[in-house]
Amino acid sequence: MVRTVLAVAATAVLLAAGAFAQQPSAAAPAPAPTTPPPVDFSKVEIKTTDLGDGVYLLEDQGGNITVATAKGGIILVDGEFASLHDMIRAAIAVLSSQSVKYLINTHFHGDHTGGNAPFAKNGAKTPPAPAEALPTKTYTSALKIMMPGRVADLKHITNAHTNGDTHVWFKAAETKNPLIERILRRS
Protein backbone atom coordinates (compact mmCIF):
# COMPACT_ATOMS: atom_id res chain seq x y z
CA MET A 1 0.00 0.00 0.00
CA VAL A 2 2.83 2.39 0.91
CA ARG A 3 4.58 1.53 -2.37
CA THR A 4 1.40 2.33 -4.32
CA VAL A 5 1.03 5.69 -2.61
CA LEU A 6 4.70 6.50 -3.24
CA ALA A 7 4.40 5.44 -6.90
CA VAL A 8 1.33 7.63 -7.38
CA ALA A 9 3.03 10.58 -5.65
CA ALA A 10 6.19 10.16 -7.74
CA THR A 11 4.14 9.98 -10.95
CA ALA A 12 2.24 13.13 -9.99
CA VAL A 13 5.51 14.98 -9.28
CA LEU A 14 6.95 13.90 -12.64
CA LEU A 15 3.82 14.94 -14.54
CA ALA A 16 3.71 18.30 -12.76
CA ALA A 17 7.40 18.90 -13.51
CA GLY A 18 6.83 18.12 -17.19
CA ALA A 19 3.88 20.47 -17.38
CA PHE A 20 5.79 23.18 -15.52
CA ALA A 21 8.72 22.84 -17.92
CA GLN A 22 6.42 23.48 -20.87
CA GLN A 23 5.15 26.79 -19.50
CA PRO A 24 6.71 29.93 -21.08
CA SER A 25 9.15 31.68 -18.82
CA ALA A 26 8.40 35.11 -17.44
CA ALA A 27 11.26 36.53 -19.50
CA ALA A 28 9.94 35.21 -22.85
CA PRO A 29 6.61 36.81 -23.87
CA ALA A 30 4.06 34.68 -25.68
CA PRO A 31 4.03 35.23 -29.47
CA ALA A 32 1.46 37.78 -30.64
CA PRO A 33 -1.48 36.37 -32.62
CA THR A 34 -1.20 37.04 -36.32
CA THR A 35 -3.95 38.87 -38.15
CA PRO A 36 -4.67 38.19 -41.79
CA PRO A 37 -3.69 40.93 -44.22
CA PRO A 38 -6.51 43.24 -45.35
CA VAL A 39 -8.41 42.19 -48.45
CA ASP A 40 -7.29 43.86 -51.68
CA PHE A 41 -10.73 44.53 -53.17
CA SER A 42 -9.19 45.53 -56.50
CA LYS A 43 -8.27 41.88 -57.04
CA VAL A 44 -11.67 40.43 -56.19
CA GLU A 45 -13.41 38.59 -59.00
CA ILE A 46 -17.17 38.26 -59.19
CA LYS A 47 -18.52 34.98 -60.51
CA THR A 48 -22.07 35.01 -61.94
CA THR A 49 -24.28 31.92 -61.97
CA ASP A 50 -27.68 31.81 -63.71
CA LEU A 51 -30.18 30.24 -61.29
CA GLY A 52 -33.02 30.40 -63.80
CA ASP A 53 -36.04 32.64 -64.38
CA GLY A 54 -34.03 35.88 -64.33
CA VAL A 55 -32.42 35.19 -60.95
CA TYR A 56 -28.63 35.16 -60.63
CA LEU A 57 -26.04 34.45 -57.98
CA LEU A 58 -23.02 36.74 -57.69
CA GLU A 59 -20.18 35.23 -55.64
CA ASP A 60 -17.23 37.30 -54.48
CA GLN A 61 -14.72 37.72 -51.67
CA GLY A 62 -17.23 38.26 -48.90
CA GLY A 63 -20.25 36.18 -49.74
CA ASN A 64 -23.25 35.80 -52.00
CA ILE A 65 -25.48 38.35 -53.68
CA THR A 66 -28.77 37.56 -55.39
CA VAL A 67 -29.90 39.57 -58.42
CA ALA A 68 -33.52 39.15 -59.49
CA THR A 69 -34.56 40.90 -62.68
CA ALA A 70 -38.10 42.17 -63.14
CA LYS A 71 -39.93 44.27 -65.72
CA GLY A 72 -39.65 47.40 -63.56
CA GLY A 73 -36.10 47.05 -62.27
CA ILE A 74 -33.86 44.81 -60.22
CA ILE A 75 -34.22 43.40 -56.73
CA LEU A 76 -30.77 43.04 -55.17
CA VAL A 77 -30.25 40.92 -52.06
CA ASP A 78 -27.27 42.33 -50.11
CA GLY A 79 -24.98 45.07 -51.40
CA GLU A 80 -21.75 43.65 -49.94
CA PHE A 81 -18.81 45.96 -49.16
CA ALA A 82 -18.82 49.54 -50.48
CA SER A 83 -15.41 48.86 -52.06
CA LEU A 84 -17.02 46.26 -54.34
CA HIS A 85 -19.87 48.50 -55.54
CA ASP A 86 -18.43 49.27 -58.99
CA MET A 87 -17.62 45.61 -59.65
CA ILE A 88 -21.06 44.49 -58.51
CA ARG A 89 -22.74 47.16 -60.61
CA ALA A 90 -20.69 46.05 -63.67
CA ALA A 91 -21.71 42.42 -63.09
CA ILE A 92 -25.36 43.49 -62.88
CA ALA A 93 -25.04 45.54 -66.09
CA VAL A 94 -24.08 42.36 -67.95
CA LEU A 95 -27.37 40.80 -66.79
CA SER A 96 -29.75 43.73 -67.29
CA SER A 97 -29.80 47.36 -68.37
CA GLN A 98 -32.32 48.15 -65.62
CA SER A 99 -31.43 49.87 -62.37
CA VAL A 100 -31.65 48.46 -58.85
CA LYS A 101 -35.14 49.26 -57.58
CA TYR A 102 -34.90 47.43 -54.23
CA LEU A 103 -31.86 46.54 -52.15
CA ILE A 104 -32.74 44.01 -49.44
CA ASN A 105 -30.28 43.41 -46.61
CA THR A 106 -30.42 39.96 -45.06
CA HIS A 107 -28.85 41.39 -41.90
CA PHE A 108 -26.97 44.45 -40.69
CA HIS A 109 -23.27 43.46 -40.88
CA GLY A 110 -21.06 45.61 -43.11
CA ASP A 111 -20.29 42.80 -45.55
CA HIS A 112 -24.02 42.86 -46.40
CA THR A 113 -24.85 46.57 -46.00
CA GLY A 114 -21.64 48.35 -47.02
CA GLY A 115 -22.91 48.87 -50.57
CA ASN A 116 -26.17 50.52 -49.48
CA ALA A 117 -24.94 54.11 -49.77
CA PRO A 118 -23.28 53.72 -53.20
CA PHE A 119 -26.36 51.95 -54.60
CA ALA A 120 -28.61 54.66 -53.15
CA LYS A 121 -26.54 57.29 -54.98
CA ASN A 122 -27.00 55.36 -58.25
CA GLY A 123 -30.75 55.59 -57.87
CA ALA A 124 -30.92 59.26 -56.95
CA LYS A 125 -32.17 61.05 -60.08
CA THR A 126 -33.89 63.88 -58.21
CA PRO A 127 -32.85 65.76 -55.08
CA PRO A 128 -33.48 63.68 -51.97
CA ALA A 129 -36.62 64.30 -49.95
CA PRO A 130 -36.35 65.44 -46.34
CA ALA A 131 -36.02 62.58 -43.84
CA GLU A 132 -39.59 63.02 -42.51
CA ALA A 133 -40.99 62.55 -46.04
CA LEU A 134 -39.25 59.22 -46.66
CA PRO A 135 -41.38 56.11 -46.25
CA THR A 136 -40.18 53.46 -43.83
CA LYS A 137 -41.14 49.89 -44.49
CA THR A 138 -40.43 47.46 -41.70
CA TYR A 139 -41.99 44.21 -40.66
CA THR A 140 -41.88 41.72 -37.83
CA SER A 141 -42.66 38.43 -39.56
CA ALA A 142 -43.19 38.66 -43.34
CA LEU A 143 -43.45 41.11 -46.23
CA LYS A 144 -43.96 40.87 -49.99
CA ILE A 145 -42.23 43.16 -52.44
CA MET A 146 -44.05 43.02 -55.76
CA MET A 147 -42.98 44.32 -59.13
CA PRO A 148 -44.32 43.44 -62.57
CA GLY A 149 -43.05 39.94 -63.27
CA ARG A 150 -41.40 39.41 -59.87
CA VAL A 151 -42.40 38.82 -56.24
CA ALA A 152 -39.92 38.71 -53.37
CA ASP A 153 -41.20 37.08 -50.20
CA LEU A 154 -39.32 38.35 -47.15
CA LYS A 155 -39.49 36.43 -43.90
CA HIS A 156 -37.90 37.30 -40.58
CA ILE A 157 -35.82 34.44 -39.19
CA THR A 158 -35.74 34.29 -35.41
CA ASN A 159 -32.65 32.92 -33.66
CA ALA A 160 -30.44 33.23 -36.73
CA HIS A 161 -27.07 34.91 -37.37
CA THR A 162 -28.40 38.24 -36.04
CA ASN A 163 -31.73 39.32 -34.56
CA GLY A 164 -32.70 41.05 -37.82
CA ASP A 165 -32.01 38.32 -40.40
CA THR A 166 -34.25 38.10 -43.45
CA HIS A 167 -34.84 35.16 -45.75
CA VAL A 168 -35.68 36.29 -49.31
CA TRP A 169 -37.50 33.82 -51.56
CA PHE A 170 -38.24 34.25 -55.26
CA LYS A 171 -40.81 31.47 -55.66
CA ALA A 172 -41.09 31.78 -59.46
CA ALA A 173 -37.36 31.14 -59.74
CA GLU A 174 -37.44 27.94 -57.72
CA THR A 175 -35.71 25.18 -59.61
CA LYS A 176 -34.27 21.77 -58.93
CA ASN A 177 -30.77 23.11 -59.34
CA PRO A 178 -28.21 21.40 -57.04
CA LEU A 179 -26.35 24.70 -56.90
CA ILE A 180 -29.20 26.20 -54.86
CA GLU A 181 -28.64 23.57 -52.15
CA ARG A 182 -24.93 24.49 -52.08
CA ILE A 183 -25.78 28.17 -51.78
CA LEU A 184 -28.21 27.59 -48.93
CA ARG A 185 -25.65 25.53 -47.04
CA ARG A 186 -23.05 28.31 -47.50
CA SER A 187 -25.25 31.17 -46.29
NORPE-V705001 format. One record per backbone hydrogen bond with DSSP energy under -0.5 kcal/mol. CO is the residue of the C=O (numbers start at 0). NH is the residue of the N-H. If there is no record, write none. Layout:
# NORPE-V705001
co:CO nh:NH
co:CO nh:NH
This chain:
# NORPE-V705001
co:0 nh:4
co:1 nh:5
co:2 nh:6
co:3 nh:7
co:4 nh:8
co:5 nh:9
co:6 nh:10
co:7 nh:11
co:8 nh:12
co:9 nh:13
co:10 nh:14
co:11 nh:15
co:12 nh:16
co:13 nh:17
co:14 nh:18
co:15 nh:19
co:16 nh:20
co:17 nh:21
co:18 nh:22
co:19 nh:22
co:24 nh:27
co:26 nh:28
co:38 nh:40
co:39 nh:42
co:40 nh:43
co:44 nh:46
co:46 nh:58
co:48 nh:50
co:48 nh:56
co:51 nh:54
co:53 nh:68
co:54 nh:50
co:54 nh:51
co:55 nh:66
co:56 nh:48
co:56 nh:58
co:57 nh:64
co:58 nh:46
co:62 nh:59
co:64 nh:57
co:65 nh:76
co:66 nh:55
co:66 nh:68
co:67 nh:74
co:69 nh:72
co:72 nh:69
co:73 nh:75
co:73 nh:100
co:73 nh:101
co:74 nh:67
co:75 nh:77
co:75 nh:103
co:76 nh:65
co:79 nh:114
co:80 nh:83
co:81 nh:84
co:83 nh:87
co:84 nh:88
co:85 nh:89
co:86 nh:90
co:87 nh:91
co:88 nh:92
co:89 nh:93
co:90 nh:94
co:91 nh:94
co:91 nh:95
co:98 nh:73
co:98 nh:100
co:101 nh:75
co:101 nh:103
co:103 nh:77
co:103 nh:105
co:105 nh:165
co:108 nh:111
co:108 nh:112
co:109 nh:113
co:111 nh:78
co:111 nh:79
co:112 nh:115
co:114 nh:118
co:115 nh:119
co:116 nh:120
co:117 nh:121
co:118 nh:122
co:119 nh:123
co:120 nh:123
co:122 nh:124
co:129 nh:132
co:129 nh:133
co:130 nh:133
co:135 nh:137
co:140 nh:155
co:142 nh:153
co:143 nh:145
co:144 nh:151
co:146 nh:149
co:147 nh:70
co:147 nh:71
co:149 nh:146
co:150 nh:152
co:151 nh:144
co:151 nh:153
co:152 nh:168
co:153 nh:142
co:154 nh:166
co:155 nh:157
co:156 nh:159
co:161 nh:159
co:161 nh:164
co:164 nh:156
co:165 nh:167
co:166 nh:154
co:166 nh:168
co:168 nh:152
co:168 nh:170
co:169 nh:172
co:170 nh:173
co:174 nh:176
co:175 nh:177
co:176 nh:179
co:176 nh:180
co:177 nh:181
co:178 nh:182
co:179 nh:183
co:180 nh:184
co:181 nh:185
co:182 nh:186
